[in-house]
């Protein structure tokens, strides 16, 4: 009976973590959509050559973010890796990281007075942190950078 109570308590904690984790992720997606609309007038291009117009200033702008996995995504990915296929549990994490890095880069460009960013590039890095378990925690760093042009 005591074992069932302990297992029930662990299950309850896992359920609470799952519910709050999903709620936080959905809140972040809504915030991303709101901020993307706010920064829609800051245009980004991966082309190397800017238009042949005079610009007052050109400056490097950078946006970076580190996003860590949660235990539920980790468990889902571990189960999926047993049979192979897409790790959809990590796809939303990667999407959020890329979008956040672009928004931070756009915010820096706007703060400099720029409305156009050229030669935009992405860098990602996988970071392994020492975890409590046998497998280290996964987190990824996303960096977006480019040349902001102030007219």
Secondary structure in CASP SS format (residue, H / E / C, confidence):
PFRMAT SS
TARGET T0000
AUTHOR 0000-0000-0000
METHOD secondary structure of the structure
MODEL  1
X C 1.00
X H 1.00
X H 1.00
X H 1.00
X H 1.00
X H 1.00
X H 1.00
X H 1.00
X H 1.00
X H 1.00
X H 1.00
X H 1.00
X H 1.00
X H 1.00
X H 1.00
X H 1.00
X H 1.00
X H 1.00
X H 1.00
X H 1.00
X H 1.00
X H 1.00
X H 1.00
X H 1.00
X H 1.00
X H 1.00
X H 1.00
X H 1.00
X H 1.00
X H 1.00
X H 1.00
X H 1.00
X H 1.00
X H 1.00
X H 1.00
X H 1.00
X H 1.00
X H 1.00
X C 1.00
X C 1.00
X C 1.00
X C 1.00
X E 1.00
X E 1.00
X C 1.00
X C 1.00
X C 1.00
X C 1.00
X C 1.00
X C 1.00
X C 1.00
X C 1.00
X C 1.00
X C 1.00
X C 1.00
X C 1.00
X E 1.00
X E 1.00
X E 1.00
X E 1.00
X E 1.00
X E 1.00
X E 1.00
X E 1.00
X E 1.00
X E 1.00
X E 1.00
X E 1.00
X C 1.00
X C 1.00
X H 1.00
X H 1.00
X H 1.00
X H 1.00
X H 1.00
X H 1.00
X H 1.00
X H 1.00
X H 1.00
X H 1.00
X H 1.00
X H 1.00
X H 1.00
X C 1.00
X C 1.00
X C 1.00
X C 1.00
X H 1.00
X H 1.00
X H 1.00
X H 1.00
X H 1.00
X H 1.00
X H 1.00
X H 1.00
X H 1.00
X H 1.00
X H 1.00
X H 1.00
X H 1.00
X H 1.00
X H 1.00
X H 1.00
X H 1.00
X H 1.00
X H 1.00
X H 1.00
X H 1.00
X H 1.00
X H 1.00
X H 1.00
X C 1.00
X C 1.00
X C 1.00
X C 1.00
X E 1.00
X E 1.00
X E 1.00
X E 1.00
X E 1.00
X E 1.00
X E 1.00
X E 1.00
X E 1.00
X E 1.00
X E 1.00
X E 1.00
X E 1.00
X E 1.00
X C 1.00
X C 1.00
X C 1.00
X C 1.00
X C 1.00
X C 1.00
X C 1.00
X E 1.00
X E 1.00
X E 1.00
X E 1.00
X E 1.00
X E 1.00
X E 1.00
X E 1.00
X E 1.00
X E 1.00
X E 1.00
X E 1.00
X E 1.00
X E 1.00
X C 1.00
END
